[in-house]
Amino acid sequence: MKTQKLNILIITGIFPPRIGGPAQYAKETRDQFVRMGHSAKVLTYGHESTLPTGIRHLYFFFRTVFNLRGIDFVFALDTFSVGFPGVLASKIFNKKIIIRTGGDFLWEGYVERTGDLVLLKNFYETRRGNFNLKEKIIFKITKWTLNNANTLVFSTNWQREIFKTAYGLNFDKTKIVENFYGEKIESLEPASKIFLAATRPLKWKNTARLKETFEKARSVDPEIVLDLKGAPYDEFLKKIQRCYAVIVVSLGDISPNMILDSVRANKPFLLTKENGIMDRVEDIGVFANPENTEDIKEKILFLANEENYKKQKEKIESFNFTHSWNEICIEILEIANKTK
């Protein structure tokens, strides 16, 4: 690995105080790169985020170009909003670019547009024929972007396999850098049976189905409460520490930060079976089919049972795997050093 100071440009669609996985990832990696003695600058969307698709990409392309001087490599935190203009700029000016894939922009947008609650794992095989013109263009641009980046970093093999098939990726150009698994934090005694399920109001998050199902579960156990209110990250982490359990039953969650934080706080969780971290959390969680409301209801009531809850909490308390921001940044730098 290079020992000299590197100049790194991190490009991301969102950055704190905006809330979301890429925002937190950009902040933490920037801060860690700086602690390691490197120079790391973040370039994120500002007012151009309100511009139409295409125009905002062109605007961000020029902003990226103006920030490339002296940069050793570009680290892009999505495949489309910043990934596409980032790869285009990097190719023109002969800069290395590594893309960390994050979520799936095309699938998320398709589900939002159509209301078709298709699972992520089935999306490309079963819905390509339903794409509108915009989605066809996004698919082609994403394929070009992924295949023209120097290296693609996935947080899970689950997503890598989906993308490899859908976009015809060169497996040798892909790497795995797992998400952040932090040290344990204080777990506060819940005042009541609050199931925390706060998320963005997007259809793929499956919130409508969860709310309907939770009401059915409440008819069996009136003590349970569903909390769907979000908050800035630090405040939200405190909500996790105070809650009874955490629920994520989306149609596909690659590496859900909310679950990883619930593990840190030793809080039992109900997670969709459609996830990319099953190999890490299979032995400590409760899992439900996101398309099956009866299954979701049964698992909610399973956790509401105090004996079951105690056993799940003990399982999570025994989980001691960590993956620090320092380790993440070391892995990214090693990838950058080997990237041609």
N, C-alpha and C positions, 0 to 999 in steps of 0.2 A: 504493500500500500504506500502511496506517496506520503512523504513526511513534510514536504513544503506546504506553505499556506496556499489554499485553494480559494478561488473566487467562484462562488456558487450563486446562480440565479434561480430562485424558487418561484414558479408561476402557479397561481391558484385562482379559482373563480371567486372564492370567499376567504375572508380573513377576519379574526376578531376585531370589533365586537360582534360581527355576524356569527351566527351559531351554525355548527355543522362539523362533520368529521374532517373534511379537507381544511377547514379554517384552523382547527386545533392542531392538525398534523403539520400544517405550514408553520405555525407559531412554534411548536415544540422542536421541530427539526431545525428551524432557523436558530433558535436559542442554543440548541445543543451544538450545532456546527460552530457557532461563535465561541462557546465555552471550550471547544476543542482547538481553537486558535485559527479558524478559517474565517473568511469573509462571506457572509450570506445575506443576500438582499431578497426581499419579497416583492413581487409585482402582482397586483391583484386588480380585479375589476372595480372600477369606480362608477362614474355616471354612465359609462358606456354599457353597463349591464341592462339599461332600459332601452337600448337600441335594438332594432330588429335583428334576427339571426342573419349572419352574413356580414352586415355592416359592423356589428360589434366585434366580430372576429377580425375583420380588416383593421379596425381601429386598434385592437389589442395586438395584432401582428406588428404594426408600426411601433407601438409602445415597446414591444419585446425587442425589436431591431435596435431601437435607441438605447437599450440597456445591455446589449451583448458585448460591448467593448471590454476586453480584459477578462471575460468570463471563461472559466475552465469547463464547466458543464451546466446545462440547464436541467432543472428537476421540476417536471410538470405533474400536477396533482389531479388531472383528469384527462379523459381521452378526446374531448370535443371542444369545450369552451376555451380552454387554454392549451390543450394538447395539440389541436390542429394548427392554430397560428404559431405555436411554439416550435413544432416540427418544421413547418414551412420556413420560418425565420432561421432556424438552426441549420437546415440543409443549404440554404442560400449562402449563409455566412460561415459554413463549415465548422459548426459548433456541435459538440456532443450533447445529446438530449436523452434523458431517462424519463420515461413516463411511469408514474404509479397510477394504476387504473382506477382505484376508488370504486364507485358504483357503476351502473349501466344507464347512461343518459338516454339511449334510444328506447330501451324497454320501459323505463320510468315514464318517458313522454308518451309512448304508445298507450300504456295503461291509463294514463291521465286523460288522453284524448278520447279513447273509445269506451272506457269503463269495463273493458274486457279483462277480467281478473286472471290473467294467464300467469302461471308460474315462470319465474326467470329461467329455470332449467329447460322448459318446453318452448320458450318464446321463439327462438330462431328457427327451430325445426317445424313449427306449426303455424306461425303468423306472418312469415315473409310475404305471402301472397296478399295480405291485408294492408300492407304499408301504403300510405298516401305518398304523394310526390316528395313532400318535405322529408318524410322518414326514409324514403329510398335514397335521397341525397345524403342524409345524415349517415346512413349505413355505408355508402360508398366512401364518404370522407373519412369516417372512422376506420374503415378497412385500410385506406391509404395511410392514415396517420399511424396506426398500430404497426403497419409493415414498413414504415419509413423511419420510425424512432430507432435509435441505436440499441436500446434495451427497454424491455417492458418489465416492470416490477408489479407482481400481484401479492396481495396479502394472504391469499389462500389458493390451494391447488384446485379447489372446487370451481372458482371463477376462471382460473387459467384454462381448465379443460373446456368450459363452455365457450370461452373466447377463441381458443385454439381451433375448435371445430367450426365455429360461426365465421371467423374472419381469416381462416387459412394461415395461421401464424407459424413462423419458424420457431419451433420449441427451443432451440439453442439460444435464441435471443430473449428468452423469458427467464425471470428469476422470481424466487419467493422471498419476501421479507415480511415476516408476520407482524401483526398489529401490536400496539403497546399493551402489555400485560403488566400493570403496576404492582407495587408492594401493597400489602393489605392496609386498609384504613379503618378508622373506628366504625363499629357497627352499633347503632343506637337502637334501644328497645322501642319497637313500634307502639304508638299509643292505641292504634286500632288496626284492623286488617285492610290496610291500604295497599292495593295493587297498583303500582306505578306503571303507566303505559303511555306516557307523554311522547308525542312524535309530531312531525310535520303533517299538515292536513293533505296528504297525498293518497291516492287510491291504492297504490301498491303496498302501502303500509297496513291495509286491511282493517282500518279502524272501525268502519261501519259494521263490519261483520263481528268484530270484537265487542262493540257496544251492545249490539243485539244479543249476542251470546252471554255477555256478562249479566245482563238483566235476567236472563233465564236462570243463571247460576244463583243470582241474588234471591230469586223466589225460593230456592232451596236453603240458602244460608244468607239471611238478611244482614249479617254482620260485615260482609265484605263490601269494600268501596273501591271504585275505579277512579283513578286520578289521571286525567289526560292533559294537565296543564304543564307546559314547558317552562323553561327559565334559562338564563345565561348559565354557562357550564359550571362555574364554581357553586352557584346556588343550586343548580340541578343535582350536583354531586351530593349536596347536603340532603336533598329530598330523597335520594337513593339510600343514604345512610339512615334516614328516619322511617322509610317505608317498611311494609311487611314483606312484599315480594315485587318482582319486576316481571312485566309481560312484554314480549315482542313476538307477534304472530303474523308478520309480513309475508308477502308472496315470494320473498327471496331476500335474505340478508347476508351479505358476503362476510362481513366481520363486524358485527354490531357492537359499537362502543358502549351502548347502554348495558348490555349483558356483561361485558368485560369489567365495567365499573361496578356492577352488582356483585360480581365475584370478589372484587377488591374489598367490598363492604360486607362480605359474607352474607349476602341476601339471596335466598332461594329465588329461582327464576323459572318462568315458562317461556320457552323459545320455539319458534317455528322449526319444523323439521327441515325446511328449505334454507339451510344456512351453510356457511363455509368453514365454520370452526368446530364442527362435530367431533373431529379427531382430538380436539383439546378438551371439550367440555362434556363429552358423551356420558361420562360416569358421574357427573355432579349435577346435571340439570333434569328438568322435566320438559318433554317435547310434545308438540301437537301438530297435526296436519292442518295447515292454514285454510284449507278448503272444506274442512269438516267441522261444523259448528258443535256437533255433539261431542267430538273429541276435545275441542277447546274447552267446552263446558266441564267435562269430566276432569280435565287436568286442573282447571281453576279450583274446583271443589276438592280435588286431591290435595292441593297445596293449602287450602283453607282448613283442612283437618290438622289439628295441632300435633298429633303424633307423626303424621307424614312430614309436616313442616320441620319438626325437630330433626328428623333423619336427614332431610335434604340440607338443612343448615350444617349439620355435622360433616356431610360430604364436602360441602363448599369450604368449610373451615380447614379441611385437610389438603385442599388444593394449594400448591405452593410454587407453581410455575410463574416466572416473571420474564419479561422481555422489555428492557428499559429503552428510553430514548437514546441513551449512549450506545447501546448495542445496535439499535436500528440505524443510527447514523454511521457507525463503523461499517455495517453491512452495505449501506448505500455507497459509501466512499470506496469500499473494495470493489463493488460493481462498477463504479465510475472509472476506477483505475484499470480495470480489465476491459472496459468498453472501447471498441475501436471506432 
